[in-house]
Amino acid sequence: MIVLGIILLIVGWLLGISILWTLGIVLVVIGVVLWILGAVGHQVGGRRRYY
């Protein structure tokens, strides 16, 4: 999710498409939050680890 967000950020910035930029930011933020929750041991979506 984080990688997809970064790709959308780059493509949105290069092509000047603001919706891709916004979606990229949202995906990166959600991915980082899920990664942190999984790293500290909280279950995410019924799973012990989030990859």
mmCIF entry with sequence, helices, sheets and N, C-alpha, C, O atoms, coordinates in Angstrom:
data_MODEL
# 
_entry.id   MODEL 
# 
_entity.id                         1 
_entity.type                       polymer 
_entity.pdbx_number_of_molecules   1 
# 
_entity_poly.entity_id                      1 
_entity_poly.type                           'polypeptide(L)' 
_entity_poly.nstd_linkage                   no 
_entity_poly.nstd_monomer                   no 
_entity_poly.pdbx_seq_one_letter_code       MIVLGIILLIVGWLLGISILWTLGIVLVVIGVVLWILGAVGHQVGGRRRYY 
_entity_poly.pdbx_seq_one_letter_code_can   MIVLGIILLIVGWLLGISILWTLGIVLVVIGVVLWILGAVGHQVGGRRRYY 
_entity_poly.pdbx_strand_id                 A 
# 
loop_
_entity_poly_seq.entity_id 
_entity_poly_seq.num 
_entity_poly_seq.mon_id 
_entity_poly_seq.hetero 
1 1  MET n 
1 2  ILE n 
1 3  VAL n 
1 4  LEU n 
1 5  GLY n 
1 6  ILE n 
1 7  ILE n 
1 8  LEU n 
1 9  LEU n 
1 10 ILE n 
1 11 VAL n 
1 12 GLY n 
1 13 TRP n 
1 14 LEU n 
1 15 LEU n 
1 16 GLY n 
1 17 ILE n 
1 18 SER n 
1 19 ILE n 
1 20 LEU n 
1 21 TRP n 
1 22 THR n 
1 23 LEU n 
1 24 GLY n 
1 25 ILE n 
1 26 VAL n 
1 27 LEU n 
1 28 VAL n 
1 29 VAL n 
1 30 ILE n 
1 31 GLY n 
1 32 VAL n 
1 33 VAL n 
1 34 LEU n 
1 35 TRP n 
1 36 ILE n 
1 37 LEU n 
1 38 GLY n 
1 39 ALA n 
1 40 VAL n 
1 41 GLY n 
1 42 HIS n 
1 43 GLN n 
1 44 VAL n 
1 45 GLY n 
1 46 GLY n 
1 47 ARG n 
1 48 ARG n 
1 49 ARG n 
1 50 TYR n 
1 51 TYR n 
# 
_struct_asym.id          A 
_struct_asym.entity_id   1 
# 
loop_
_struct_conf.conf_type_id 
_struct_conf.id 
_struct_conf.pdbx_PDB_helix_id 
_struct_conf.beg_label_comp_id 
_struct_conf.beg_label_asym_id 
_struct_conf.beg_label_seq_id 
_struct_conf.pdbx_beg_PDB_ins_code 
_struct_conf.end_label_comp_id 
_struct_conf.end_label_asym_id 
_struct_conf.end_label_seq_id 
_struct_conf.pdbx_end_PDB_ins_code 
_struct_conf.beg_auth_comp_id 
_struct_conf.beg_auth_asym_id 
_struct_conf.beg_auth_seq_id 
_struct_conf.end_auth_comp_id 
_struct_conf.end_auth_asym_id 
_struct_conf.end_auth_seq_id 
_struct_conf.pdbx_PDB_helix_class 
_struct_conf.details 
_struct_conf.pdbx_PDB_helix_length 
HELX_P HELX_P1 AA1 ILE A 2  ? LEU A 15 ? ILE A 2  LEU A 15 1 ? 14 
HELX_P HELX_P2 AA2 SER A 18 ? ALA A 39 ? SER A 18 ALA A 39 1 ? 22 
# 
_struct_conf_type.id          HELX_P 
_struct_conf_type.criteria    ? 
_struct_conf_type.reference   ? 
# 
loop_
_atom_site.group_PDB 
_atom_site.id 
_atom_site.type_symbol 
_atom_site.label_atom_id 
_atom_site.label_alt_id 
_atom_site.label_comp_id 
_atom_site.label_asym_id 
_atom_site.label_entity_id 
_atom_site.label_seq_id 
_atom_site.pdbx_PDB_ins_code 
_atom_site.Cartn_x 
_atom_site.Cartn_y 
_atom_site.Cartn_z 
_atom_site.occupancy 
_atom_site.B_iso_or_equiv 
_atom_site.pdbx_formal_charge 
_atom_site.auth_seq_id 
_atom_site.auth_comp_id 
_atom_site.auth_asym_id 
_atom_site.auth_atom_id 
_atom_site.pdbx_PDB_model_num 
ATOM 1   N N  . MET A 1 1  ? 0.833  -1.181  0.000   1.00 0.00 ? 1  MET A N  1 
ATOM 2   C CA . MET A 1 1  ? 0.000  0.000   0.000   1.00 0.00 ? 1  MET A CA 1 
ATOM 3   C C  . MET A 1 1  ? 0.883  1.252   0.000   1.00 0.00 ? 1  MET A C  1 
ATOM 4   O O  . MET A 1 1  ? 0.585  2.242   -0.669  1.00 0.00 ? 1  MET A O  1 
ATOM 5   N N  . ILE A 1 2  ? 1.953  1.184   0.751   1.00 0.00 ? 2  ILE A N  1 
ATOM 6   C CA . ILE A 1 2  ? 2.862  2.333   0.815   1.00 0.00 ? 2  ILE A CA 1 
ATOM 7   C C  . ILE A 1 2  ? 3.541  2.539   -0.533  1.00 0.00 ? 2  ILE A C  1 
ATOM 8   O O  . ILE A 1 2  ? 3.678  3.670   -1.000  1.00 0.00 ? 2  ILE A O  1 
ATOM 9   N N  . VAL A 1 3  ? 3.964  1.446   -1.155  1.00 0.00 ? 3  VAL A N  1 
ATOM 10  C CA . VAL A 1 3  ? 4.639  1.552   -2.451  1.00 0.00 ? 3  VAL A CA 1 
ATOM 11  C C  . VAL A 1 3  ? 3.687  2.093   -3.516  1.00 0.00 ? 3  VAL A C  1 
ATOM 12  O O  . VAL A 1 3  ? 4.070  2.935   -4.328  1.00 0.00 ? 3  VAL A O  1 
ATOM 13  N N  . LEU A 1 4  ? 2.457  1.610   -3.509  1.00 0.00 ? 4  LEU A N  1 
ATOM 14  C CA . LEU A 1 4  ? 1.469  2.114   -4.464  1.00 0.00 ? 4  LEU A CA 1 
ATOM 15  C C  . LEU A 1 4  ? 1.211  3.604   -4.247  1.00 0.00 ? 4  LEU A C  1 
ATOM 16  O O  . LEU A 1 4  ? 1.077  4.359   -5.210  1.00 0.00 ? 4  LEU A O  1 
ATOM 17  N N  . GLY A 1 5  ? 1.142  4.026   -2.984  1.00 0.00 ? 5  GLY A N  1 
ATOM 18  C CA . GLY A 1 5  ? 0.961  5.442   -2.681  1.00 0.00 ? 5  GLY A CA 1 
ATOM 19  C C  . GLY A 1 5  ? 2.103  6.292   -3.187  1.00 0.00 ? 5  GLY A C  1 
ATOM 20  O O  . GLY A 1 5  ? 1.886  7.381   -3.718  1.00 0.00 ? 5  GLY A O  1 
ATOM 21  N N  . ILE A 1 6  ? 3.323  5.800   -3.024  1.00 0.00 ? 6  ILE A N  1 
ATOM 22  C CA . ILE A 1 6  ? 4.494  6.544   -3.499  1.00 0.00 ? 6  ILE A CA 1 
ATOM 23  C C  . ILE A 1 6  ? 4.491  6.630   -5.021  1.00 0.00 ? 6  ILE A C  1 
ATOM 24  O O  . ILE A 1 6  ? 4.824  7.669   -5.591  1.00 0.00 ? 6  ILE A O  1 
ATOM 25  N N  . ILE A 1 7  ? 4.112  5.530   -5.677  1.00 0.00 ? 7  ILE A N  1 
ATOM 26  C CA . ILE A 1 7  ? 4.031  5.547   -7.144  1.00 0.00 ? 7  ILE A CA 1 
ATOM 27  C C  . ILE A 1 7  ? 2.984  6.560   -7.610  1.00 0.00 ? 7  ILE A C  1 
ATOM 28  O O  . ILE A 1 7  ? 3.225  7.321   -8.548  1.00 0.00 ? 7  ILE A O  1 
ATOM 29  N N  . LEU A 1 8  ? 1.823  6.567   -6.952  1.00 0.00 ? 8  LEU A N  1 
ATOM 30  C CA . LEU A 1 8  ? 0.792  7.540   -7.328  1.00 0.00 ? 8  LEU A CA 1 
ATOM 31  C C  . LEU A 1 8  ? 1.241  8.973   -7.067  1.00 0.00 ? 8  LEU A C  1 
ATOM 32  O O  . LEU A 1 8  ? 0.923  9.875   -7.843  1.00 0.00 ? 8  LEU A O  1 
ATOM 33  N N  . LEU A 1 9  ? 1.979  9.188   -5.978  1.00 0.00 ? 9  LEU A N  1 
ATOM 34  C CA . LEU A 1 9  ? 2.513  10.529  -5.714  1.00 0.00 ? 9  LEU A CA 1 
ATOM 35  C C  . LEU A 1 9  ? 3.431  10.986  -6.837  1.00 0.00 ? 9  LEU A C  1 
ATOM 36  O O  . LEU A 1 9  ? 3.328  12.118  -7.311  1.00 0.00 ? 9  LEU A O  1 
ATOM 37  N N  . ILE A 1 10 ? 4.322  10.110  -7.259  1.00 0.00 ? 10 ILE A N  1 
ATOM 38  C CA . ILE A 1 10 ? 5.286  10.466  -8.304  1.00 0.00 ? 10 ILE A CA 1 
ATOM 39  C C  . ILE A 1 10 ? 4.580  10.713  -9.637  1.00 0.00 ? 10 ILE A C  1 
ATOM 40  O O  . ILE A 1 10 ? 4.851  11.705  -10.313 1.00 0.00 ? 10 ILE A O  1 
ATOM 41  N N  . VAL A 1 11 ? 3.671  9.806   -10.012 1.00 0.00 ? 11 VAL A N  1 
ATOM 42  C CA . VAL A 1 11 ? 2.952  9.961   -11.284 1.00 0.00 ? 11 VAL A CA 1 
ATOM 43  C C  . VAL A 1 11 ? 2.082  11.219  -11.261 1.00 0.00 ? 11 VAL A C  1 
ATOM 44  O O  . VAL A 1 11 ? 2.039  11.968  -12.236 1.00 0.00 ? 11 VAL A O  1 
ATOM 45  N N  . GLY A 1 12 ? 1.396  11.442  -10.152 1.00 0.00 ? 12 GLY A N  1 
ATOM 46  C CA . GLY A 1 12 ? 0.566  12.643  -10.042 1.00 0.00 ? 12 GLY A CA 1 
ATOM 47  C C  . GLY A 1 12 ? 1.373  13.920  -10.115 1.00 0.00 ? 12 GLY A C  1 
ATOM 48  O O  . GLY A 1 12 ? 0.927  14.912  -10.692 1.00 0.00 ? 12 GLY A O  1 
ATOM 49  N N  . TRP A 1 13 ? 2.557  13.898  -9.534  1.00 0.00 ? 13 TRP A N  1 
ATOM 50  C CA . TRP A 1 13 ? 3.410  15.087  -9.566  1.00 0.00 ? 13 TRP A CA 1 
ATOM 51  C C  . TRP A 1 13 ? 3.970  15.323  -10.967 1.00 0.00 ? 13 TRP A C  1 
ATOM 52  O O  . TRP A 1 13 ? 4.012  16.458  -11.442 1.00 0.00 ? 13 TRP A O  1 
ATOM 53  N N  . LEU A 1 14 ? 4.402  14.238  -11.629 1.00 0.00 ? 14 LEU A N  1 
ATOM 54  C CA . LEU A 1 14 ? 4.974  14.380  -12.962 1.00 0.00 ? 14 LEU A CA 1 
ATOM 55  C C  . LEU A 1 14 ? 3.941  14.800  -14.002 1.00 0.00 ? 14 LEU A C  1 
ATOM 56  O O  . LEU A 1 14 ? 4.235  15.611  -14.881 1.00 0.00 ? 14 LEU A O  1 
ATOM 57  N N  . LEU A 1 15 ? 2.733  14.253  -13.905 1.00 0.00 ? 15 LEU A N  1 
ATOM 58  C CA . LEU A 1 15 ? 1.702  14.560  -14.892 1.00 0.00 ? 15 LEU A CA 1 
ATOM 59  C C  . LEU A 1 15 ? 0.826  15.746  -14.498 1.00 0.00 ? 15 LEU A C  1 
ATOM 60  O O  . LEU A 1 15 ? 0.033  16.233  -15.305 1.00 0.00 ? 15 LEU A O  1 
ATOM 61  N N  . GLY A 1 16 ? 0.970  16.205  -13.267 1.00 0.00 ? 16 GLY A N  1 
ATOM 62  C CA . GLY A 1 16 ? 0.182  17.346  -12.817 1.00 0.00 ? 16 GLY A CA 1 
ATOM 63  C C  . GLY A 1 16 ? -1.272 17.010  -12.546 1.00 0.00 ? 16 GLY A C  1 
ATOM 64  O O  . GLY A 1 16 ? -2.144 17.872  -12.662 1.00 0.00 ? 16 GLY A O  1 
ATOM 65  N N  . ILE A 1 17 ? -1.540 15.757  -12.185 1.00 0.00 ? 17 ILE A N  1 
ATOM 66  C CA . ILE A 1 17 ? -2.908 15.322  -11.913 1.00 0.00 ? 17 ILE A CA 1 
ATOM 67  C C  . ILE A 1 17 ? -3.090 15.313  -10.400 1.00 0.00 ? 17 ILE A C  1 
ATOM 68  O O  . ILE A 1 17 ? -2.514 14.479  -9.700  1.00 0.00 ? 17 ILE A O  1 
ATOM 69  N N  . SER A 1 18 ? -3.886 16.234  -9.909  1.00 0.00 ? 18 SER A N  1 
ATOM 70  C CA . SER A 1 18 ? -3.992 16.415  -8.463  1.00 0.00 ? 18 SER A CA 1 
ATOM 71  C C  . SER A 1 18 ? -4.716 15.267  -7.761  1.00 0.00 ? 18 SER A C  1 
ATOM 72  O O  . SER A 1 18 ? -4.438 14.995  -6.593  1.00 0.00 ? 18 SER A O  1 
ATOM 73  N N  . ILE A 1 19 ? -5.644 14.586  -8.451  1.00 0.00 ? 19 ILE A N  1 
ATOM 74  C CA . ILE A 1 19 ? -6.360 13.487  -7.806  1.00 0.00 ? 19 ILE A CA 1 
ATOM 75  C C  . ILE A 1 19 ? -5.410 12.330  -7.515  1.00 0.00 ? 19 ILE A C  1 
ATOM 76  O O  . ILE A 1 19 ? -5.551 11.663  -6.490  1.00 0.00 ? 19 ILE A O  1 
ATOM 77  N N  . LEU A 1 20 ? -4.452 12.081  -8.392  1.00 0.00 ? 20 LEU A N  1 
ATOM 78  C CA . LEU A 1 20 ? -3.457 11.036  -8.131  1.00 0.00 ? 20 LEU A CA 1 
ATOM 79  C C  . LEU A 1 20 ? -2.569 11.423  -6.960  1.00 0.00 ? 20 LEU A C  1 
ATOM 80  O O  . LEU A 1 20 ? -2.208 10.574  -6.144  1.00 0.00 ? 20 LEU A O  1 
ATOM 81  N N  . TRP A 1 21 ? -2.219 12.686  -6.874  1.00 0.00 ? 21 TRP A N  1 
ATOM 82  C CA . TRP A 1 21 ? -1.414 13.187  -5.765  1.00 0.00 ? 21 TRP A CA 1 
ATOM 83  C C  . TRP A 1 21 ? -2.150 12.975  -4.444  1.00 0.00 ? 21 TRP A C  1 
ATOM 84  O O  . TRP A 1 21 ? -1.564 12.511  -3.466  1.00 0.00 ? 21 TRP A O  1 
ATOM 85  N N  . THR A 1 22 ? -3.437 13.317  -4.423  1.00 0.00 ? 22 THR A N  1 
ATOM 86  C CA . THR A 1 22 ? -4.245 13.161  -3.212  1.00 0.00 ? 22 THR A CA 1 
ATOM 87  C C  . THR A 1 22 ? -4.395 11.693  -2.830  1.00 0.00 ? 22 THR A C  1 
ATOM 88  O O  . THR A 1 22 ? -4.230 11.338  -1.663  1.00 0.00 ? 22 THR A O  1 
ATOM 89  N N  . LEU A 1 23 ? -4.704 10.839  -3.797  1.00 0.00 ? 23 LEU A N  1 
ATOM 90  C CA . LEU A 1 23 ? -4.832 9.407   -3.517  1.00 0.00 ? 23 LEU A CA 1 
ATOM 91  C C  . LEU A 1 23 ? -3.508 8.817   -3.030  1.00 0.00 ? 23 LEU A C  1 
ATOM 92  O O  . LEU A 1 23 ? -3.499 7.944   -2.161  1.00 0.00 ? 23 LEU A O  1 
ATOM 93  N N  . GLY A 1 24 ? -2.409 9.284   -3.579  1.00 0.00 ? 24 GLY A N  1 
ATOM 94  C CA . GLY A 1 24 ? -1.097 8.818   -3.138  1.00 0.00 ? 24 GLY A CA 1 
ATOM 95  C C  . GLY A 1 24 ? -0.833 9.164   -1.687  1.00 0.00 ? 24 GLY A C  1 
ATOM 96  O O  . GLY A 1 24 ? -0.338 8.331   -0.928  1.00 0.00 ? 24 GLY A O  1 
ATOM 97  N N  . ILE A 1 25 ? -1.157 10.376  -1.299  1.00 0.00 ? 25 ILE A N  1 
ATOM 98  C CA . ILE A 1 25 ? -0.965 10.793  0.099   1.00 0.00 ? 25 ILE A CA 1 
ATOM 99  C C  . ILE A 1 25 ? -1.826 9.950   1.025   1.00 0.00 ? 25 ILE A C  1 
ATOM 100 O O  . ILE A 1 25 ? -1.363 9.502   2.073   1.00 0.00 ? 25 ILE A O  1 
ATOM 101 N N  . VAL A 1 26 ? -3.075 9.734   0.641   1.00 0.00 ? 26 VAL A N  1 
ATOM 102 C CA . VAL A 1 26 ? -3.989 8.943   1.473   1.00 0.00 ? 26 VAL A CA 1 
ATOM 103 C C  . VAL A 1 26 ? -3.474 7.515   1.629   1.00 0.00 ? 26 VAL A C  1 
ATOM 104 O O  . VAL A 1 26 ? -3.475 6.981   2.738   1.00 0.00 ? 26 VAL A O  1 
ATOM 105 N N  . LEU A 1 27 ? -3.038 6.895   0.547   1.00 0.00 ? 27 LEU A N  1 
ATOM 106 C CA . LEU A 1 27 ? -2.540 5.530   0.619   1.00 0.00 ? 27 LEU A CA 1 
ATOM 107 C C  . LEU A 1 27 ? -1.274 5.416   1.449   1.00 0.00 ? 27 LEU A C  1 
ATOM 108 O O  . LEU A 1 27 ? -1.107 4.449   2.192   1.00 0.00 ? 27 LEU A O  1 
ATOM 109 N N  . VAL A 1 28 ? -0.382 6.387   1.333   1.00 0.00 ? 28 VAL A N  1 
ATOM 110 C CA . VAL A 1 28 ? 0.839  6.354   2.132   1.00 0.00 ? 28 VAL A CA 1 
ATOM 111 C C  . VAL A 1 28 ? 0.502  6.481   3.615   1.00 0.00 ? 28 VAL A C  1 
ATOM 112 O O  . VAL A 1 28 ? 1.054  5.753   4.440   1.00 0.00 ? 28 VAL A O  1 
ATOM 113 N N  . VAL A 1 29 ? -0.388 7.390   3.955   1.00 0.00 ? 29 VAL A N  1 
ATOM 114 C CA . VAL A 1 29 ? -0.748 7.589   5.364   1.00 0.00 ? 29 VAL A CA 1 
ATOM 115 C C  . VAL A 1 29 ? -1.419 6.335   5.934   1.00 0.00 ? 29 VAL A C  1 
ATOM 116 O O  . VAL A 1 29 ? -1.073 5.892   7.029   1.00 0.00 ? 29 VAL A O  1 
ATOM 117 N N  . ILE A 1 30 ? -2.367 5.768   5.205   1.00 0.00 ? 30 ILE A N  1 
ATOM 118 C CA . ILE A 1 30 ? -3.039 4.550   5.683   1.00 0.00 ? 30 ILE A CA 1 
ATOM 119 C C  . ILE A 1 30 ? -2.048 3.399   5.802   1.00 0.00 ? 30 ILE A C  1 
ATOM 120 O O  . ILE A 1 30 ? -2.085 2.645   6.774   1.00 0.00 ? 30 ILE A O  1 
ATOM 121 N N  . GLY A 1 31 ? -1.177 3.264   4.835   1.00 0.00 ? 31 GLY A N  1 
ATOM 122 C CA . GLY A 1 31 ? -0.174 2.204   4.884   1.00 0.00 ? 31 GLY A CA 1 
ATOM 123 C C  . GLY A 1 31 ? 0.767  2.333   6.062   1.00 0.00 ? 31 GLY A C  1 
ATOM 124 O O  . GLY A 1 31 ? 1.098  1.337   6.705   1.00 0.00 ? 31 GLY A O  1 
ATOM 125 N N  . VAL A 1 32 ? 1.203  3.553   6.353   1.00 0.00 ? 32 VAL A N  1 
ATOM 126 C CA . VAL A 1 32 ? 2.095  3.770   7.488   1.00 0.00 ? 32 VAL A CA 1 
ATOM 127 C C  . VAL A 1 32 ? 1.374  3.481   8.803   1.00 0.00 ? 32 VAL A C  1 
ATOM 128 O O  . VAL A 1 32 ? 1.954  2.873   9.704   1.00 0.00 ? 32 VAL A O  1 
ATOM 129 N N  . VAL A 1 33 ? 0.125  3.907   8.922   1.00 0.00 ? 33 VAL A N  1 
ATOM 130 C CA . VAL A 1 33 ? -0.631 3.648   10.150  1.00 0.00 ? 33 VAL A CA 1 
ATOM 131 C C  . VAL A 1 33 ? -0.808 2.145   10.363  1.00 0.00 ? 33 VAL A C  1 
ATOM 132 O O  . VAL A 1 33 ? -0.603 1.654   11.473  1.00 0.00 ? 33 VAL A O  1 
ATOM 133 N N  . LEU A 1 34 ? -1.183 1.409   9.319   1.00 0.00 ? 34 LEU A N  1 
ATOM 134 C CA . LEU A 1 34 ? -1.343 -0.038  9.444   1.00 0.00 ? 34 LEU A CA 1 
ATOM 135 C C  . LEU A 1 34 ? -0.017 -0.719  9.758   1.00 0.00 ? 34 LEU A C  1 
ATOM 136 O O  . LEU A 1 34 ? 0.020  -1.677  10.530  1.00 0.00 ? 34 LEU A O  1 
ATOM 137 N N  . TRP A 1 35 ? 1.058  -0.240  9.172   1.00 0.00 ? 35 TRP A N  1 
ATOM 138 C CA . TRP A 1 35 ? 2.380  -0.805  9.422   1.00 0.00 ? 35 TRP A CA 1 
ATOM 139 C C  . TRP A 1 35 ? 2.781  -0.598  10.879  1.00 0.00 ? 35 TRP A C  1 
ATOM 140 O O  . TRP A 1 35 ? 3.299  -1.515  11.515  1.00 0.00 ? 35 TRP A O  1 
ATOM 141 N N  . ILE A 1 36 ? 2.547  0.597   11.410  1.00 0.00 ? 36 ILE A N  1 
ATOM 142 C CA . ILE A 1 36 ? 2.885  0.885   12.810  1.00 0.00 ? 36 ILE A CA 1 
ATOM 143 C C  . ILE A 1 36 ? 2.027  0.040   13.746  1.00 0.00 ? 36 ILE A C  1 
ATOM 144 O O  . ILE A 1 36 ? 2.543  -0.524  14.712  1.00 0.00 ? 36 ILE A O  1 
ATOM 145 N N  . LEU A 1 37 ? 0.719  -0.058  13.474  1.00 0.00 ? 37 LEU A N  1 
ATOM 146 C CA . LEU A 1 37 ? -0.153 -0.879  14.312  1.00 0.00 ? 37 LEU A CA 1 
ATOM 147 C C  . LEU A 1 37 ? 0.294  -2.343  14.315  1.00 0.00 ? 37 LEU A C  1 
ATOM 148 O O  . LEU A 1 37 ? 0.301  -2.990  15.362  1.00 0.00 ? 37 LEU A O  1 
ATOM 149 N N  . GLY A 1 38 ? 0.660  -2.853  13.158  1.00 0.00 ? 38 GLY A N  1 
ATOM 150 C CA . GLY A 1 38 ? 1.141  -4.228  13.091  1.00 0.00 ? 38 GLY A CA 1 
ATOM 151 C C  . GLY A 1 38 ? 2.468  -4.415  13.786  1.00 0.00 ? 38 GLY A C  1 
ATOM 152 O O  . GLY A 1 38 ? 2.717  -5.469  14.371  1.00 0.00 ? 38 GLY A O  1 
ATOM 153 N N  . ALA A 1 39 ? 3.329  -3.406  13.735  1.00 0.00 ? 39 ALA A N  1 
ATOM 154 C CA . ALA A 1 39 ? 4.649  -3.511  14.347  1.00 0.00 ? 39 ALA A CA 1 
ATOM 155 C C  . ALA A 1 39 ? 4.588  -3.506  15.874  1.00 0.00 ? 39 ALA A C  1 
ATOM 156 O O  . ALA A 1 39 ? 5.436  -4.117  16.523  1.00 0.00 ? 39 ALA A O  1 
ATOM 157 N N  . VAL A 1 40 ? 3.610  -2.833  16.450  1.00 0.00 ? 40 VAL A N  1 
ATOM 158 C CA . VAL A 1 40 ? 3.512  -2.785  17.913  1.00 0.00 ? 40 VAL A CA 1 
ATOM 159 C C  . VAL A 1 40 ? 2.668  -3.922  18.472  1.00 0.00 ? 40 VAL A C  1 
ATOM 160 O O  . VAL A 1 40 ? 2.485  -4.017  19.685  1.00 0.00 ? 40 VAL A O  1 
ATOM 161 N N  . GLY A 1 41 ? 2.147  -4.795  17.593  1.00 0.00 ? 41 GLY A N  1 
ATOM 162 C CA . GLY A 1 41 ? 1.464  -5.985  18.060  1.00 0.00 ? 41 GLY A CA 1 
ATOM 163 C C  . GLY A 1 41 ? -0.044 -5.951  18.024  1.00 0.00 ? 41 GLY A C  1 
ATOM 164 O O  . GLY A 1 41 ? -0.679 -6.936  18.400  1.00 0.00 ? 41 GLY A O  1 
ATOM 165 N N  . HIS A 1 42 ? -0.642 -4.863  17.590  1.00 0.00 ? 42 HIS A N  1 
ATOM 166 C CA . HIS A 1 42 ? -2.104 -4.812  17.484  1.00 0.00 ? 42 HIS A CA 1 
ATOM 167 C C  . HIS A 1 42 ? -2.550 -5.614  16.273  1.00 0.00 ? 42 HIS A C  1 
ATOM 168 O O  . HIS A 1 42 ? -1.875 -5.632  15.244  1.00 0.00 ? 42 HIS A O  1 
ATOM 169 N N  . GLN A 1 43 ? -3.681 -6.270  16.402  1.00 0.00 ? 43 GLN A N  1 
ATOM 170 C CA . GLN A 1 43 ? -4.217 -6.989  15.261  1.00 0.00 ? 43 GLN A CA 1 
ATOM 171 C C  . GLN A 1 43 ? -4.834 -6.007  14.279  1.00 0.00 ? 43 GLN A C  1 
ATOM 172 O O  . GLN A 1 43 ? -5.554 -5.089  14.669  1.00 0.00 ? 43 GLN A O  1 
ATOM 173 N N  . VAL A 1 44 ? -4.546 -6.210  13.013  1.00 0.00 ? 44 VAL A N  1 
ATOM 174 C CA . VAL A 1 44 ? -5.072 -5.348  11.959  1.00 0.00 ? 44 VAL A CA 1 
ATOM 175 C C  . VAL A 1 44 ? -5.904 -6.220  11.020  1.00 0.00 ? 44 VAL A C  1 
ATOM 176 O O  . VAL A 1 44 ? -5.364 -7.089  10.336  1.00 0.00 ? 44 VAL A O  1 
ATOM 177 N N  . GLY A 1 45 ? -7.208 -5.990  10.987  1.00 0.00 ? 45 GLY A N  1 
ATOM 178 C CA . GLY A 1 45 ? -8.085 -6.758  10.139  1.00 0.00 ? 45 GLY A CA 1 
ATOM 179 C C  . GLY A 1 45 ? -8.127 -8.227  10.497  1.00 0.00 ? 45 GLY A C  1 
ATOM 180 O O  . GLY A 1 45 ? -8.279 -9.074  9.617   1.00 0.00 ? 45 GLY A O  1 
ATOM 181 N N  . GLY A 1 46 ? -7.996 -8.542  11.764  1.00 0.00 ? 46 GLY A N  1 
ATOM 182 C CA . GLY A 1 46 ? -8.038 -9.928  12.208  1.00 0.00 ? 46 GLY A CA 1 
ATOM 183 C C  . GLY A 1 46 ? -6.714 -10.673 12.072  1.00 0.00 ? 46 GLY A C  1 
ATOM 184 O O  . GLY A 1 46 ? -6.627 -11.861 12.384  1.00 0.00 ? 46 GLY A O  1 
ATOM 185 N N  . ARG A 1 47 ? -5.687 -9.971  11.608  1.00 0.00 ? 47 ARG A N  1 
ATOM 186 C CA . ARG A 1 47 ? -4.384 -10.611 11.435  1.00 0.00 ? 47 ARG A CA 1 
ATOM 187 C C  . ARG A 1 47 ? -3.404 -10.072 12.450  1.00 0.00 ? 47 ARG A C  1 
ATOM 188 O O  . ARG A 1 47 ? -3.457 -8.898  12.819  1.00 0.00 ? 47 ARG A O  1 
ATOM 189 N N  . ARG A 1 48 ? -2.527 -10.917 12.891  1.00 0.00 ? 48 ARG A N  1 
ATOM 190 C CA . ARG A 1 48 ? -1.530 -10.505 13.880  1.00 0.00 ? 48 ARG A CA 1 
ATOM 191 C C  . ARG A 1 48 ? -0.502 -9.554  13.264  1.00 0.00 ? 48 ARG A C  1 
ATOM 192 O O  . ARG A 1 48 ? -0.031 -8.634  13.932  1.00 0.00 ? 48 ARG A O  1 
ATOM 193 N N  . ARG A 1 49 ? -0.157 -9.771  12.006  1.00 0.00 ? 49 ARG A N  1 
ATOM 194 C CA . ARG A 1 49 ? 0.827  -8.918  11.333  1.00 0.00 ? 49 ARG A CA 1 
ATOM 195 C C  . ARG A 1 49 ? 0.222  -8.393  10.043  1.00 0.00 ? 49 ARG A C  1 
ATOM 196 O O  . ARG A 1 49 ? -0.600 -9.058  9.413   1.00 0.00 ? 49 ARG A O  1 
ATOM 197 N N  . TYR A 1 50 ? 0.636  -7.197  9.660   1.00 0.00 ? 50 TYR A N  1 
ATOM 198 C CA . TYR A 1 50 ? 0.189  -6.610  8.402   1.00 0.00 ? 50 TYR A CA 1 
ATOM 199 C C  . TYR A 1 50 ? 1.407  -6.469  7.497   1.00 0.00 ? 50 TYR A C  1 
ATOM 200 O O  . TYR A 1 50 ? 2.380  -5.807  7.859   1.00 0.00 ? 50 TYR A O  1 
ATOM 201 N N  . TYR A 1 51 ? 1.356  -7.077  6.346   1.00 0.00 ? 51 TYR A N  1 
ATOM 202 C CA . TYR A 1 51 ? 2.479  -6.993  5.411   1.00 0.00 ? 51 TYR A CA 1 
ATOM 203 C C  . TYR A 1 51 ? 2.100  -6.150  4.244   1.00 0.00 ? 51 TYR A C  1 
ATOM 204 O O  . TYR A 1 51 ? 2.908  -5.951  3.337   1.00 0.00 ? 51 TYR A O  1 
# 
